[in-house]
């Protein structure tokens, strides 16, 4: 392979795309900054809303307050503002007029005086998100406290020790560390890193293949006394370089935005020191070759830039699959999993975020598995461009 020609093609593609402000903004700036900035905004906004809700005076609409005067006195003593609700509790929750509604059963007073369980109804939306659940949890905790208090008093009046009802004493040993709790908050970090890498190489992969076919500039390019393999290798190298650049910028952006994450408020910690960043870069770097090769192959079959953009855009779903699975499914890491591209990167980054020590055998397997797959796809991409029908739009 003519390295001088490869270098010429590489710098040609890099310079041409660097001059295109739209490409730079879409692939590098947006790809690198979108994830970190979005996460900071979402997390701080969510935590602030929940804290504000927790610190505000709890307001509870109650149906039939007169039926449970003692309970109302208890709630008022806990600084709860009681409101009378005359309408339907179902409608109040459905219309989001209130987060929670307390309804007292008509026979509450009679059951309470007879020592029988007295019923109250708690209306709320279990699918509600964010701060709405804070009010529900606060009211439920107060009702449980009232239940325990009355139960204890009844036993003591009968000369019975309340400890007789405690059959099992649970002593909890939470093994979670501040780092592992912080990892829960940043479960989307691997997704944003991988997504940024794919976005960084996407536009260049499309422009150097389908874009040039649409502009009919591939044919004169291949008339030069240089092998097609060398030309496409140079284009692919430029695509990989843009992906790596976006990856580095995304890592740096996450590092710079860490002080704005609400870790201390939540009793969490996240270590993103130089060693952790270098390991992340090491395991993610081979994905740049894999992403560039996949996008080049798909773009090779497109007849226009817009068509290629549609097809390659669908590839962005691929990084989502392992990331989403690991967010919602507990998976015990096995060494063989590290050889699966994208899945291996997710597993290693998750372990690093939890503060666990990642073995070099796992890191080596992640790099080797992704690199082998990337090289195989790059070889296929090069061979595709040796076929005449791949070079023309007609």
HUPE-V309455 format. One line per field, one symbol per residue. ss: DSSP state (2 for helix, 1 for strand, 0 for the rest). psi: psi as a letter, one per 40 degrees, with the letter a starting at -180 (. if undefined). burial: 1 if it has 16 or more other C-alpha atoms within 10 Angstrom, else 0. Layout:
ss=???
psi=???
burial=???
//
This chain:
ss=0022222222222222222022222222222222222222222222222222222000111110222222222222200011110000222222000001111100022222200000011111000000022222222222222222222222222000022220000000000002222222200022222222222222222222222222200222220000022222222222222222222222222222222200022200000002222222222222222222222222220000222222222220022222222222000000222220002222222222200000022222222222222222222222220002220000
psi=hhdddddddddddddddddhddddddddddddddddddddddddddddddddddeihhhhhhhfddegdddddddddefhhhihhdahddddddefdidihhhhidfddddddeeihhhihhhiheeiibdddddddddddddddddddddddddddefhhdedegdhhhhhghehiddddddddfdeddddddddddddeddddddecdddddefeddddeeifhidddddddddddddddddddddddddddddedeeifdddefiihhfadddddddddddddddddddddddddddeieidddddddddddedddddddddddehhhhhiddddehiddddddddddddeeihhidddddddddddddddddddddddddeehdeeeid.
burial=0000111011001100100000110011111110110011001000101100100001111111101100110010000101001000100110000111111111011000000001010111100000111111001000100100000100000000000000000000000001111110111111111111111111111111111111000100000000111111111111111111111111101110000011100001111100001011111111111111111111111111101110110011001101100100000000001111111111111101111000000110111111111100110011011000011100
//
